[in-house]
Amino acid sequence: TEALAASTELREQCADLPTRRTAMTNRIPRATLEDYEKALRQGLFPAAVATRGRVCWGCFHRLSGTVTAEFQDAQAFLCCPHCERVLFNPDWMERR
């Protein structure tokens, strides 16, 4: 019964993904979204990961003050200098 409950919960979460994606993409600057989608069309799969406490959650390297300061300058997305994943600032996303 636990597995069935977990499966049902997972299906509900998956059903909600298109709505959540649309809500998030509406917050992303158009030029940034276009660059990301262009990379996808070219066969690249640029991972987007959050930053938390000045840490890239893709490679877990600590980000420099320069990188984190750029987030404070209203830039929503940057590339991690360590793993090259697209970094997004979840605080910025919440403020939008």
N, C-alpha and C positions, 0 to 999 in steps of 0.2 A: 504493500500500500504506500510505503514511503517513496518508492521508485515511481509509482503512478502519479503521486502528488507532485513530485519534482518534475516529472515529464510534462504535466499539465501546466505548471508554473513556467517552465521554460518555453513552451509553445505560446503562452500568453505574452511573454516578454518578446519573443521573436515577432509575433503579430504586430506589436507596437513599434518595431524598429523603423518602418518607413515614416511613420508620423514623427518619431523622435529625430530622424535624419533630416527631414524637411525643416523642422523647427530649428535645428542647429545650423543648417546651411543658410537659413534666412539671416543668421547673425554674422556670417562670415563675409568679409569684404568681397565684392564681386570679382575683382581682379585676382585675388588669392584663390578663390574657388575655381575660377577658369584655369589658372595655372595647374592646380591640383588635378582637375578633370582632364586637362590636356596630357598630363603625365600618365594618367590611367589609360587614355586612348592609345598612347604610344607603347603600351605594354609594361609600363613601370608601375610598381605598386608602392607608392610612397606612404609609409606608415605615418599616421598622425598620433602623437602621444602627448599626454598632459605633462605639465611640470608641476611639481609640488615641492615646496621648501627649497627652491633653487636646485632641484634635481630633475634630470631627464628620466622619465619613467620608462624609457625604452632601453637605455643602456646603464642607467643608474649612476652616471657620472654627475658630479657637482658642476653646476654652471657658473661661469664667471659673473662677476658683478656687472660687467659690460652687457652680457647677454640678458641678464634679468632686468637691467635698467631699460633696455629697449622695450621690454614688455610694459614698463611704466609709461613709456612714451606713446601709449595707445596702439602699439602694433600687436596684432592678435597672433601672428604666426612668425616663426623663425625656424631656421634649421639648426639642429644640434651640431656643434662643432666636433663632437666625438663620433656619433653614429649616423649623422646626416638625416635622421628622421625629422619630420615636420613637427615642431613643438607648438603647442597651443597653451595659452594661459587660461585655465579654467575660471579664474577670478574675472578676467576680462569677458569671457563668454557669459558669465552670470550678470555682469553689469550691462550688457548690450540689450 
